[in-house]
Amino acid sequence: MIVAASLSWYVARSGGLVAWLTCAAAVGWGLTLSSRLVRKRGAPAWFLASHRFLGLLSVVFVAVHLVGLWMDRYVPFGPAELFIPFRATYKPLAVAYGIVAFYLLLAVELSSLLMRRIPKKWWHRIHLSSLLLLVLATVHGFTAGTDRSNVAARWVALVVSAALIFIATFRVLADRKAQRADRSAAIAAARARQNAAGSEPAPAGAGPGPD
């Protein structure tokens, strides 16, 4: 009985940790794919396939996490506690962060499957919520789980979070620099066209009209 209880807890714990890591990897991969440099040069098909695969793995390991919590008898988790925010008796706010993150993950994955059937602006907005998803999942992990005191877990979370912040910052700055360069090039081209039009010789026979 003790072995079964320990097994369910380790399943829940490992499922949550791996789900967070795969979700972070999917977000980082997505930020890289959406950068202006990659869009301009084009990316191999396996880049996008890898991003989608990481997102799918996140859903799979979240399901493992939920099954482990449902099996664990130390803290009872039923359907209401697992899927409705603030219904859990164990750290309701911390658990609610995880539930909201789970629904955001489902929204992102469903929007990926329906990408060709929904407006692009809505797809983009839903995908941007993956950043909030990761923040909520991180807060959930360190407020609801037992790994907040684990030095290795804290260092992994710190390194991964720093890497994602760097990728996101680099993407924003690079895109802004490229946009400024495009605007400067467009202005220079417009001025060149104006100068060329102003320096064109007058048509033959053109001159002042009769008095």
C-alpha positions in Angstrom: 0.0 0.0 0.0 2.9 2.3 0.9 4.6 1.5 -2.4 1.4 2.2 -4.4 1.0 5.6 -2.6 4.6 6.5 -3.3 4.4 5.4 -6.9 1.3 7.6 -7.5 3.0 10.6 -5.9 6.2 10.1 -8.0 4.1 9.8 -11.1 2.4 13.1 -10.4 5.6 14.8 -9.5 7.6 13.5 -12.5 4.8 14.1 -14.9 4.5 17.8 -13.7 8.2 18.4 -14.0 8.6 16.9 -17.5 5.4 18.7 -18.6 7.0 22.0 -17.5 10.3 21.3 -19.3 8.6 20.3 -22.5 6.3 23.3 -22.4 9.3 25.6 -21.8 11.1 24.0 -24.7 8.0 24.4 -26.9 7.8 28.1 -26.0 11.5 28.7 -26.6 11.3 26.8 -30.0 8.2 28.8 -30.9 9.9 32.2 -30.1 12.9 31.1 -32.3 10.6 30.1 -35.2 8.7 33.3 -35.1 11.8 35.5 -35.1 12.2 37.7 -38.1 15.6 36.1 -39.1 14.1 32.6 -39.3 10.9 33.9 -41.1 13.1 35.7 -43.6 15.4 32.8 -44.4 12.8 30.1 -44.0 12.9 27.1 -41.7 13.0 23.4 -42.6 9.7 21.5 -42.1 11.2 19.6 -39.1 11.6 22.8 -37.2 7.8 23.3 -37.1 7.2 19.6 -36.6 9.5 19.6 -33.5 7.7 22.6 -32.1 4.3 20.9 -32.4 5.7 17.6 -31.1 7.0 19.4 -27.9 3.5 21.0 -27.4 1.9 17.6 -27.8 4.3 16.1 -25.3 3.4 18.8 -22.8 -0.3 17.8 -23.0 0.7 14.1 -22.6 2.8 14.7 -19.5 0.2 17.0 -18.0 -2.2 14.1 -18.4 0.3 11.9 -16.6 0.5 14.5 -13.8 -3.3 14.6 -13.4 -3.6 10.8 -13.4 -0.9 10.6 -10.7 -2.8 13.2 -8.6 -6.0 11.3 -9.0 -4.4 8.0 -8.0 -2.7 9.5 -4.9 -4.7 9.0 -1.7 -2.7 11.2 0.6 -4.4 14.4 -0.8 -7.7 13.4 -2.5 -8.1 14.9 -5.9 -11.3 14.2 -7.8 -12.5 15.7 -11.1 -13.7 18.9 -9.4 -10.4 19.5 -7.6 -8.4 18.7 -10.8 -10.4 20.8 -13.3 -12.2 23.6 -11.4 -10.2 26.4 -9.8 -10.4 26.9 -6.0 -12.2 23.6 -5.4 -9.1 21.9 -4.0 -8.7 21.8 -0.3 -4.9 21.5 -0.7 -3.4 25.0 -1.5 -6.4 26.1 -3.6 -4.7 29.2 -5.0 -1.5 27.3 -6.0 -3.6 24.5 -7.6 -5.7 27.1 -9.4 -2.6 28.4 -11.1 -2.0 25.0 -12.5 -5.6 24.5 -13.7 -5.6 27.8 -15.6 -2.3 27.0 -17.1 -3.7 23.6 -18.2 -6.7 25.3 -20.0 -4.3 27.8 -21.7 -2.2 24.8 -22.9 -5.3 23.2 -24.3 -6.3 26.5 -26.1 -2.8 26.8 -27.6 -2.8 23.2 -28.8 -6.3 23.4 -30.2 -5.5 26.6 -32.0 -2.5 24.9 -33.6 -4.7 22.1 -34.9 -7.2 24.6 -36.2 -4.7 27.1 -37.5 -6.0 27.0 -41.1 -9.6 27.4 -40.0 -9.4 30.4 -37.6 -8.3 34.0 -38.3 -4.6 34.5 -38.1 -4.8 37.3 -35.6 -6.8 35.1 -33.2 -4.3 32.3 -33.6 -1.5 34.7 -32.9 -3.2 36.1 -29.8 -3.9 32.6 -28.4 -0.3 31.6 -29.0 1.0 34.6 -27.2 -0.8 33.3 -24.1 1.7 30.5 -24.0 4.0 33.0 -22.2 1.4 33.5 -19.5 0.9 29.7 -19.4 4.5 29.1 -18.6 4.6 31.8 -15.9 1.5 30.3 -14.3 2.9 26.8 -14.5 6.1 27.9 -12.9 4.3 29.6 -10.1 2.1 26.5 -9.7 5.1 24.2 -9.5 6.9 26.3 -6.8 3.8 27.0 -4.7 1.9 23.7 -4.9 4.7 21.1 -5.3 7.4 19.9 -3.0 10.3 20.7 -5.3 10.5 24.3 -4.2 13.1 23.3 -1.7 15.0 21.1 -4.2 18.2 23.0 -5.2 18.5 21.1 -8.5 14.9 22.0 -9.5 15.4 25.6 -8.6 18.6 25.9 -10.6 16.9 24.2 -13.6 14.0 26.6 -13.4 16.3 29.5 -13.1 18.5 28.5 -16.1 15.5 27.7 -18.3 13.7 30.9 -17.4 16.8 33.0 -18.0 17.2 31.3 -21.4 13.6 32.0 -22.4 13.9 35.7 -21.3 17.0 36.0 -23.4 15.4 34.5 -26.4 12.3 36.7 -26.0 14.3 39.9 -25.5 16.6 39.1 -28.4 13.6 38.5 -30.7 11.9 41.7 -29.7 15.1 43.8 -30.1 16.0 42.1 -33.4 12.6 42.6 -34.8 12.5 46.3 -33.8 15.9 46.8 -35.4 14.8 45.1 -38.6 11.6 47.2 -38.7 13.7 50.4 -38.3 16.0 49.3 -41.1 13.0 48.6 -43.3 11.5 52.0 -42.6 14.8 53.7 -43.4 15.1 51.8 -46.6 11.6 52.6 -47.6 12.1 56.3 -46.9 15.4 56.3 -48.9 13.7 54.6 -51.8 10.9 57.1 -51.8 13.3 60.0 -51.7 15.3 58.5 -54.6 12.1 58.2 -56.6 11.2 61.8 -55.9 14.7 63.0 -56.9 14.6 60.9 -60.1 11.2 62.3 -61.0 12.4 65.9 -60.3 15.5 65.5 -62.4 13.8 64.0 -65.5 14.3 66.2 -68.6 11.2 68.0 -70.0 9.6 66.4 -73.1 10.8 67.5 -76.5 8.9 70.6 -77.8 7.7 71.5 -74.3 8.1 75.2 -73.5 6.2 78.2 -72.4 2.7 78.6 -74.0 1.7 81.4 -76.3 1.2 84.9 -74.8 
